[in-house]
């Protein structure tokens, strides 16, 4: 048995745009609904959603039945969390709040087994098909994808150094935290924030890495894609449910 192909990682490397959805409802049942919708990738969030290893496992399991890639965001740049999510079968991780090349290098180390990294070795994990993929330790790295999240002024100042870290496949721009860091909290649409985002997308592409972003605004999403994003999340399950139910109730009041 071979390590599953990470279609998301290979698409980014080939410069093919990947359309995504943020998943925050923390339920395998709702994850199955969105997994069949036709997106290229789903982001299962633990930073700002009530998820843990067990709930993420269930969502990875239901998503595996559909032609969609799964991305997991841990709560922090923490090798222990990386190990646990990789062991249950996540192949792509999005690490939040990376501000320096050293922090990016630490995230890379958490993706790799010794001697190339510091990932702990477990022989019967779901990632290795419970031990059936006998060469998992030797071959898994080629299918693992690391995305780091740059969302502060300090991160932007160190962006080139972060991009130069071998093992970083892409950089996700966090508009909400970035707008706060730039002095415009709650206003990611501010002109300074938007020009900074566009410049950052171009800087990432210039280094042959994949830029990504999340926005609920359709015209904004299309604009970011034109500027150069390669993985763009265009909605969130929780927000879509909240707004649609509010609108439905309002129509009958």
C-alpha positions as CSV (number, residue, x, y, z in Angstrom):
1,X,0.0,0.0,0.0
2,X,1.3,3.4,-1.0
3,X,0.9,6.9,0.7
4,X,-2.1,8.6,-0.8
5,X,-1.4,11.3,-3.4
6,X,-1.8,14.8,-2.1
7,X,-3.6,16.3,-5.1
8,X,-3.7,19.8,-3.4
9,X,0.1,19.9,-3.0
10,X,0.8,18.8,-6.6
11,X,-1.8,21.3,-8.0
12,X,-0.1,24.2,-6.2
13,X,3.3,23.1,-7.4
14,X,2.0,23.1,-10.9
15,X,0.4,26.6,-10.5
16,X,-3.2,25.3,-10.8
17,X,-5.6,27.3,-8.7
18,X,-7.5,25.5,-5.9
19,X,-10.9,26.6,-4.8
20,X,-11.6,26.1,-1.1
21,X,-14.2,26.4,1.7
22,X,-13.5,27.1,5.4
23,X,-15.2,24.4,7.6
24,X,-16.0,25.5,11.2
25,X,-19.1,23.6,12.2
26,X,-17.0,20.8,13.8
27,X,-19.3,18.0,12.7
28,X,-18.6,15.0,10.4
29,X,-22.3,15.2,9.4
30,X,-22.0,18.8,8.1
31,X,-18.5,18.1,6.7
32,X,-20.0,15.4,4.5
33,X,-22.5,17.9,3.1
34,X,-19.8,20.3,2.0
35,X,-17.3,17.6,1.0
36,X,-19.6,16.7,-1.9
37,X,-20.2,20.3,-3.0
38,X,-17.4,20.4,-5.6
39,X,-14.6,22.4,-3.9
40,X,-10.9,21.4,-4.4
41,X,-10.1,21.7,-0.7
42,X,-11.7,22.1,2.7
43,X,-10.0,23.8,5.7
44,X,-10.9,22.1,9.0
45,X,-10.2,24.7,11.6
46,X,-9.2,24.2,15.2
47,X,-7.9,27.7,15.9
48,X,-11.3,29.4,15.9
49,X,-13.7,26.5,15.9
50,X,-14.6,24.0,18.7
51,X,-12.6,21.1,17.1
52,X,-10.1,18.7,18.7
53,X,-8.2,15.7,17.4
54,X,-11.3,13.4,17.6
55,X,-13.6,15.7,15.8
56,X,-11.1,16.4,13.1
57,X,-10.6,12.6,12.6
58,X,-14.3,12.2,11.9
59,X,-14.3,15.0,9.4
60,X,-11.2,13.6,7.6
61,X,-12.9,10.2,7.4
62,X,-16.0,11.5,5.7
63,X,-14.1,13.8,3.4
64,X,-12.0,10.9,2.2
65,X,-15.0,9.5,0.3
66,X,-15.0,12.5,-2.0
67,X,-12.6,14.1,-4.6
68,X,-11.6,16.9,-2.2
69,X,-8.4,17.6,-0.3
70,X,-8.4,18.3,3.4
71,X,-6.3,20.9,5.1
72,X,-6.1,21.1,8.9
73,X,-5.3,24.3,10.9
74,X,-3.9,23.6,14.3
75,X,-4.4,26.2,17.0
76,X,-0.7,27.2,17.0
77,X,2.8,26.5,15.7
78,X,3.2,23.4,17.9
79,X,5.0,20.2,16.9
80,X,2.9,18.2,19.2
81,X,-0.3,19.2,17.5
82,X,1.4,18.7,14.1
83,X,2.3,15.1,15.1
84,X,-1.3,14.3,16.2
85,X,-3.0,15.7,13.1
86,X,-0.5,14.1,10.7
87,X,-0.9,10.7,12.5
88,X,-4.7,10.7,12.0
89,X,-4.1,11.3,8.3
90,X,-3.9,15.0,7.6
91,X,-1.5,15.6,4.7
92,X,-1.7,19.4,4.6
93,X,-1.4,21.6,7.6
94,X,-1.9,25.4,7.8
95,X,0.2,26.8,10.7
96,X,-1.1,30.1,12.1
97,X,0.8,33.2,13.2
98,X,4.2,32.5,11.7
99,X,6.4,35.7,11.9
100,X,10.0,34.6,11.3
101,X,12.1,32.2,9.3
102,X,13.0,30.3,12.5
103,X,9.3,29.8,13.3
104,X,8.7,28.6,9.7
105,X,11.7,26.2,10.0
106,X,10.2,24.9,13.3
107,X,7.0,24.1,11.4
108,X,8.9,22.3,8.7
109,X,10.7,20.2,11.3
110,X,7.3,19.2,12.7
111,X,6.4,17.8,9.3
112,X,9.5,15.6,9.0
113,X,10.8,12.5,10.7
114,X,14.4,12.4,12.0
115,X,17.1,13.0,10.9
116,X,15.4,15.7,8.7
117,X,13.0,16.9,11.3
118,X,11.5,16.2,14.7
119,X,8.2,14.4,14.1
120,X,7.7,11.6,16.5
121,X,7.5,8.1,15.1
122,X,4.4,5.9,15.5
123,X,4.1,2.7,13.5
124,X,0.4,2.0,13.4
125,X,-1.3,5.3,12.8
126,X,-4.2,6.0,10.4
127,X,-1.7,7.9,8.2
128,X,0.2,4.7,7.5
129,X,-3.0,2.7,7.0
130,X,-2.5,1.3,10.5
131,X,0.9,-0.1,9.5
132,X,0.0,-1.5,6.1
133,X,2.0,1.2,4.4
134,X,5.3,-0.3,5.5
135,X,7.5,2.4,3.9
136,X,5.4,5.3,5.2
137,X,8.2,6.9,7.2
138,X,10.5,6.8,4.1
139,X,7.9,8.1,1.6
140,X,5.3,10.2,3.3
141,X,7.2,13.5,3.1
142,X,6.7,13.8,-0.7
143,X,2.9,14.0,-0.1
144,X,2.9,16.3,2.9
145,X,2.2,20.0,2.4
146,X,3.0,22.8,4.7
147,X,1.3,26.2,4.6
148,X,2.2,29.0,7.0
149,X,0.0,31.9,7.9
150,X,1.5,35.4,7.7
151,X,-0.8,37.8,9.5
152,X,1.2,40.5,11.2
153,X,3.5,43.4,10.3
154,X,6.4,41.5,11.7
155,X,5.6,38.5,9.4
156,X,5.4,40.8,6.4
157,X,8.8,42.3,7.3
158,X,10.2,38.8,7.4
159,X,8.3,37.4,4.4
160,X,11.2,36.9,2.1
161,X,13.1,35.0,4.7
162,X,10.0,32.9,5.5
163,X,9.6,32.1,1.8
164,X,13.2,31.0,1.6
165,X,12.7,28.3,4.1
166,X,12.9,24.9,2.3
167,X,9.8,22.9,3.0
168,X,7.3,25.8,3.0
169,X,4.9,25.1,0.2
170,X,2.7,28.2,0.5
171,X,1.8,31.2,2.6
172,X,-1.8,32.0,3.6
173,X,-2.5,35.7,4.2
174,X,-4.8,36.3,7.2
175,X,-6.8,39.4,6.4
176,X,-8.4,39.8,9.8
177,X,-5.3,39.6,12.0
178,X,-3.3,41.5,9.3
179,X,-5.8,44.4,9.3
180,X,-5.5,44.6,13.1
181,X,-1.7,44.5,13.0
182,X,-1.7,47.3,10.5
183,X,-3.8,49.5,12.7
184,X,-7.2,48.9,11.1
185,X,-8.9,46.3,13.4
186,X,-12.1,45.0,12.0
187,X,-11.6,46.7,8.7
188,X,-9.8,44.3,6.3
189,X,-11.2,46.3,3.4
190,X,-9.1,49.4,4.3
191,X,-7.1,50.6,1.3
192,X,-3.8,50.1,3.1
193,X,-4.7,46.5,4.0
194,X,-5.9,45.7,0.5
195,X,-2.7,47.2,-1.1
196,X,-0.6,45.2,1.3
197,X,-2.5,42.0,0.5
198,X,-2.0,42.5,-3.2
199,X,1.7,43.2,-2.7
200,X,2.1,40.2,-0.5
201,X,0.4,37.9,-3.1
202,X,2.9,39.1,-5.7
203,X,5.9,38.7,-3.4
204,X,4.9,35.1,-2.7
205,X,4.5,34.3,-6.4
206,X,7.8,35.9,-7.2
207,X,9.4,33.3,-4.9
208,X,7.6,30.4,-6.6
209,X,5.5,29.7,-3.6
210,X,1.7,29.5,-3.4
211,X,-0.2,32.4,-2.0
212,X,-3.6,31.8,-0.4
213,X,-6.4,33.8,1.3
214,X,-10.0,33.6,2.7
215,X,-12.7,36.1,1.8
216,X,-16.5,36.0,1.8
217,X,-16.7,38.7,-0.9
218,X,-17.1,37.2,-4.3
219,X,-15.7,40.1,-6.3
220,X,-12.8,40.4,-3.9
221,X,-12.1,36.7,-4.2
222,X,-12.0,36.9,-8.0
223,X,-9.7,39.9,-7.8
224,X,-7.3,38.1,-5.5
225,X,-7.3,35.2,-7.9
226,X,-6.5,37.6,-10.8
227,X,-3.6,39.1,-8.7
228,X,-2.2,35.6,-8.2
229,X,-3.6,33.5,-5.3
230,X,-3.3,29.8,-5.9
231,X,-5.5,28.6,-3.0
232,X,-8.5,30.8,-2.3
233,X,-11.3,30.0,0.2
234,X,-14.5,31.7,-0.8
235,X,-16.8,31.0,2.1
236,X,-17.3,29.4,5.5
237,X,-19.9,26.8,6.3
238,X,-20.8,28.5,9.6
239,X,-21.2,31.9,8.1
240,X,-23.3,30.6,5.2
241,X,-25.7,28.8,7.6
242,X,-26.0,31.9,9.9
243,X,-26.7,34.4,7.1
244,X,-29.1,32.1,5.1
245,X,-31.2,31.2,8.2
246,X,-31.3,34.9,9.2
247,X,-32.5,35.8,5.7
248,X,-35.1,33.1,5.6
249,X,-36.6,34.1,8.9
250,X,-36.6,37.8,7.9
251,X,-38.5,37.0,4.7
252,X,-41.4,35.6,6.8
253,X,-41.5,38.3,9.5
